[in-house]
Every structure is written in structure tokens, then in C-alpha cells.
Amino acid sequence: MPSLVVRMLEELQVEDGHNVLEIGTGYSTGLLCHRSGDDAVTSVEVDQDVSASAGVALGASGYFPNLIVGNGLAGDKDGGQRDRTIATCGVVRLPYTWVEQTRPGGIILATLCGWMYSSELARLTVAEDGTARGRFLGGQVSFMLARPQLPPPLGMLPDLDGGDEQPTSVGADALDDWDTRFVAQLATPRAQRISLERDGRTEHVLIDVESASWAALAQHGDTWTVRQGGPARLWDTVAEHVTHWRRDGSPPLERFEITVTPAGQAVTWPRP
Ligand SMILES: C[S@@+](CC[C@H](N)C(=O)[O-])C[C@H]1O[C@@H](n2cnc3c(N)ncnc32)[C@H](O)[C@@H]1O
């Protein structure tokens, strides 16, 4: 963790005189204070106890930044625009609030995650038009998810016996690969992945709790089949997206681009 924090702070490219908004308070907050001075650092932490104990530890080290207890996805609405914004928890959707609270030319550093647990560190620059654009930095960086963006409990599983069994050219083993999984979760951001032992075989299941959609895959020798239920054809969507990415040459995540506008977040890869 300390070495990841150091890498993140290097990637944040803090310069003299910069002020910083940080999401998630702790060790990194001390390093930011050391680099920029207490007055330049605001850190928002959702967990009151973590914030309190971090505050004590920071004070004992001689650092007194502005600490806020609250949901960091809302940033610090009273703090104006910062030069740098850094999230030390992962996000599934990067909030536009962070773009609004970072000055044009400023940098936002955050780990983009998903509910299939592939993730990557992204550095975005805010443009004059109020959008932010950036690239992924590689290294398979993963962080705990920001609290309000955690996946919902799976609850009672849907009846996985329905649906016609169809062959699929993309097997569930594709999701063992980090980059492919990242592409898959872009296609179905609300899908969660589990494995079940049923009827003497392993079933690889995607479930979208909100839409009550599911896909169950099984391997038969070299081939894969899928059964799907609910309004969203989860595996059709994953297979289409992954096939498209593979046809484009499977560009690595470092070549993907992320854009955040008031309308939301878009992640794209370069087309050949
Ligand atoms: C991996 S820890 C990093 C903490 C700290 N930056 C450090 O270097 O030790 C992630 C922190 O993010 C906090 N967190 C999670 N969701 C949050 C949210 N929505 N707003 C603010 N903090 C959040 C967690 O409580 C946790 O303390």
C-alpha cells in the first residue's frame, strides 16, 4: 500500500503551490501535507472513525490538513476549484463533481474499477469546456471501492434453470484475463460474477441484481454454452463487446481513453 500511494502521488504531478483535494484519509494525506503544506490539503473520508484516527496520527506527525467526514464522491463543495484531485478509493463512475471542483488544466487521478474487479489507474486533465479527458496508466492498480458505489447484495439468486442453452464463441474463461474483464465490465457495468457448483459442473454466472438479469455459462470440453434470463442479455452484450475489442487488435488498457462530462463517463479504445 505505501508503495502504491507513492506511485499515485508521483502520477498526480503535484507542483509547488498546488492545492489538493483527496478522497480517503490516511498515510497519503501525510505525504501530501509533506509535499504541499497543510493549508493546501483537504481530505474527505467517509468513515468517521478512520478520519478521527488518521487525524490523531497526522497531528502526532505534525500535520494538520483540512479533514472532512463525508461522502468524497461529492468532493468539497465549499472549497472552490483545486489544482489536483486524487481518490485513494476506486470508483465505478468518476463523479462529475470532481471535474467541477478541479480547475481547467488541473489533474484528477483515480482508479476506475468495476464489479468484476478489474481496475486501472486513470489520469485525467480538466479542459476549459468543463470536461475531463485522460488515459489509463497501467499496472493493474486496484483499490477498495468507494462506499456508495459498492455492488448491491446478490440476495436470493434467480432461477438459473430457465433459458435455452446456446453455444457461445466467448467462454467465461475469457474473464480470467485482466484486460478482457475490464472490457466486459464496461459492457455490463451492473453485472456481478460468481461461480457455482451445480449438477456436478461449474457454472460461471453473471447477475445484474437491478434488472434481475443473469447469464450462466458452462464448459463442455473445448466449447462453451450459455443460458440467459431477464430483460438484459448479459452475455450477448459481453461477448459482442469483447469480440469487437479483439477485432480491433485487443489494445491494452494504457491505450484506452476516459472522458467525463456532465452527461457521464465514457471509456473507449482506439480503433485501427
Ligand atoms: C485504501 S484506503 C486509503 C486511505 C488513505 N488514503 C491512506 O493512504 O491510508 C481507502 C479509503 O477510502 C475511504 N472511502 C471509501 N469510500 C469513500 C467515500 N465515498 N468518500 C470518502 N472516503 C471513502 C475508505 O473508508 C478508506 O479509508
The ligand as a MOL file (V3000), in Angstrom:
LIG
                    3D

  0  0  0     0  0            999 V3000
M  V30 BEGIN CTAB
M  V30 COUNTS 27 29 0 0 0
M  V30 BEGIN ATOM
M  V30 1 C -7.3660 2.2160 0.5230 0
M  V30 2 S -7.8970 3.3200 1.7760 0 CHG=1
M  V30 3 C -6.7240 4.6280 1.6020 0
M  V30 4 C -6.7070 5.5580 2.7720 0
M  V30 5 C -5.5970 6.6160 2.7630 0
M  V30 6 N -5.6120 7.4670 1.5900 0
M  V30 7 C -4.2040 6.0340 3.0180 0
M  V30 8 O -3.2860 6.3250 2.2570 0
M  V30 9 O -4.0420 5.3080 4.0090 0 CHG=-1
M  V30 10 C -9.3920 3.9720 1.0650 0
M  V30 11 C -10.1610 4.8770 1.9880 0
M  V30 12 O -11.2430 5.4400 1.2430 0
M  V30 13 C -12.3340 5.5800 2.1310 0
M  V30 14 N -13.5630 5.7430 1.3580 0
M  V30 15 C -14.3090 4.7910 0.7510 0
M  V30 16 N -15.3610 5.3510 0.1290 0
M  V30 17 C -15.2730 6.6880 0.3650 0
M  V30 18 C -16.0760 7.7920 0.0070 0
M  V30 19 N -17.1730 7.6650 -0.7310 0
M  V30 20 N -15.7010 9.0360 0.4280 0
M  V30 21 C -14.5830 9.1960 1.1760 0
M  V30 22 N -13.7920 8.1770 1.5540 0
M  V30 23 C -14.1350 6.9390 1.1520 0
M  V30 24 C -12.2700 4.3470 2.9920 0
M  V30 25 O -13.0120 4.4990 4.1800 0
M  V30 26 C -10.7680 4.1930 3.2040 0
M  V30 27 O -10.3620 4.8690 4.3560 0
M  V30 END ATOM
M  V30 BEGIN BOND
M  V30 1 1 1 2
M  V30 2 1 2 3
M  V30 3 1 2 10
M  V30 4 1 3 4
M  V30 5 1 4 5
M  V30 6 1 5 6
M  V30 7 1 5 7
M  V30 8 2 7 8
M  V30 9 1 7 9
M  V30 10 1 10 11
M  V30 11 1 11 12
M  V30 12 1 11 26
M  V30 13 1 12 13
M  V30 14 1 13 14
M  V30 15 1 13 24
M  V30 16 1 14 15
M  V30 17 1 14 23
M  V30 18 2 15 16
M  V30 19 1 16 17
M  V30 20 1 17 18
M  V30 21 2 17 23
M  V30 22 1 18 19
M  V30 23 2 18 20
M  V30 24 1 20 21
M  V30 25 2 21 22
M  V30 26 1 22 23
M  V30 27 1 24 25
M  V30 28 1 24 26
M  V30 29 1 26 27
M  V30 END BOND
M  V30 END CTAB
M  END
